[in-house]
Amino acid sequence: MPFDTSIIRSRSRQIFLAFFALASLLPILIAIYVTRHYVLPLLTPEEMERLAFTFQLGASAMLFFPLLSFFLMFRWLNSLENITTEIVSKTQAVASREEDFADQKIDETNDYADSVAPPRPEENEIQTLIRSFNTIFQTAADQLAERNHIKDLLARLIGISANLTSELDFDRLFPLIIGKVTEAMEAERTSLYVVDWDREELWTMVAEGVRQIRLPLGQGISGRVALTARVINVPDAWELPYFDRSFDEMNNFRTRSVLCVPIRGRFGKTIGVLQVINKLGKDRFDGEDETFLRGLASQVGIALENSLLVDELKLSFEASIKTLSATVDSRHPITAGHSERVTEYALMIARDMKLGQEDQEAIKYAAILHDIGKIGIRDAVLLKVGRFTPEEWEEMKTHPRKTREILEQFRFPQRLRLVPEIASDHHERIDGTGYTEGLTGNQIPLGARIIAVADVFDALTSKRDYPKYTPEKTLDNDPMPLPQVIELLKSEAGSHFDPQIVTSLLNCLPEILRRHRGVHFPPEYVDALSPMPQTPSPSETAVR
């Protein structure tokens, strides 16, 4: 008989019940047989009459109990079949993913259990079976929920790891870590500290809801974790004697549960501390939270170390670039600071034009190095005071090409591959009359067009060792008045300059003047801008 075939529909049950009935009636049949063949022949008629009455009473009593047992056995089997059928049905529903384990509980007070025996304090066999089934399915439901919870935690950990390892920019990485950890840990706030072993302190660029924090190693919860590299997990930080409440009082905050773990680098040295505050929905962070935050801290450590390494490389690269740019200043002192100001103006224009971060970075390096080719110009030409001869002017016009030749020797990363081209094309003009290639319009890289405007603006507003305008009128070497500079830029928009870039520079001009008033620009030079006089524009700009 198959396991899932009902007993009531099989011959086995009929045979079982038949044998049960015969076994119950067998003692009565034996008693009748013995009495009839061995007892009755020995009795008188009076004794037989009394015996017949007694035998009827006894037979009735003996027949009642087998029938009662048969009836109870029938009900027990029927209840067992019904509960088995329901268990099979619920199991199949779970196996086919139609229901969850937690929804398959069987009522312990249903008719299956009550039909077997009258209510009593102890449970019967069917109730025991139901309770066992419910326990098994509840355990399975709990294990399934735990497994799904672990899968969810792992998925979140993997997702956070992917986000962290893909971000190398230090300024963007900090808030990304904070947001992801706060969400994953279901905490009220998160702080990320970086350890500075040289200064023996740790500092946080991001601490949600408060300003930047700096504290010595060993001080407070984070300082102790940084120094000892041991996890601290407490239900109420205010109960710790070394917890500094001044941060809470200053920021109108109440720190309760705290979980703080060290962040280690590749070689095991503590490079930071990750701290989550006030577990949402619970009194404290539990062991599972601690394990999960340790996993997050290892991923944060990799991302943080990569970001710090990239920043170190950037600083080293920028220092090399600025040192290279300074060689031009050392040969031509009167233009010292020109490249830095051109870079500043160009980046302000780029931001006004809403250019992306990579475009801005390429413009920054190209602007710093746009005149590096001047190191290949003879001192007799580079340092000459006054107008150039045609031969000297031709030599001076070679410095953009020399710039490109020098920069093409650099190993720029992919995102900066256009730096040599941008830097060398800053003397091209929109109408094609520039040098050295005679490019027109959009043939000139956007970054080069931006640097061209910034370069001319700084040249016109700075003291130079040559007059600025020829041939109609020769001015002195002092900065050109700001109103005339503005008129010149406007008049040459569309011929020399990209009109959109001129507009962006003029948008940025108030900020430029505010930053440099009293530093690069004398106050009276800036103040002369208002009211702005209307002056005719000169015919040619001589910018070296």
Salt bridges, closest charged atoms under 4 A:
GLU81 OE1 - ARG13 NH1 3.46
GLU86 OE2 - LYS90 NZ 3.78
GLU108 OE1 - ARG131 NH2 2.89
GLU122 OE2 - ARG120 NE 2.95
GLU123 OE1 - ARG131 NE 2.94
ASP152 OD2 - ARG156 NH1 3.17
GLU167 OE2 - ARG172 NH2 3.36
GLU186 OE1 - LYS279 NZ 3.63
ASP196 OD2 - ARG199 NE 3.89
GLU201 OE2 - ARG214 NH1 2.57
ASP236 OD1 - ARG254 NH1 3.03
ASP286 OD2 - LYS282 NZ 3.01
GLU288 OE2 - HIS149 NE2 2.47
ASP289 OD1 - LYS279 NZ 3.15
GLU290 OE2 - ARG294 NH2 3.64
GLU305 OE1 - ARG266 NH1 2.89
GLU318 OE2 - LYS364 NZ 2.68
GLU344 OE2 - ARG515 NH1 2.97
GLU344 OE1 - HIS516 NE2 2.95
GLU361 OE1 - ARG415 NE 2.87
ASP371 OD2 - HIS338 NE2 3.60
ASP371 OD2 - HIS370 NE2 3.15
ASP371 OD2 - LYS374 NZ 3.50
ASP371 OD1 - HIS399 NE2 3.40
ASP371 OD1 - HIS426 NE2 3.67
ASP379 OD1 - ARG331 NH2 2.03
GLU392 OE1 - LYS384 NZ 2.52
GLU394 OE2 - LYS397 NZ 3.51
GLU395 OE1 - ARG378 NH2 2.72
GLU405 OE2 - ARG401 NH1 3.15
GLU408 OE2 - ARG404 NE 3.12
ASP431 OD1 - ARG429 NE 3.61
ASP455 OD1 - HIS338 NE2 2.74
ASP455 OD1 - HIS370 NE2 3.41
ASP458 OD2 - HIS338 ND1 2.53
ASP458 OD1 - ARG341 NE 2.57
ASP465 OD2 - HIS332 NE2 2.83
ASP465 OD1 - ARG544 NH1 3.89
ASP478 OD1 - LYS463 NZ 3.12
GLU492 OE1 - HIS496 ND1 3.10
ASP498 OD2 - ARG449 NH1 2.72
GLU511 OE2 - ARG514 NH2 2.57
GLU511 OE2 - ARG515 NE 2.98
ASP527 OD2 - ARG517 NH2 2.86
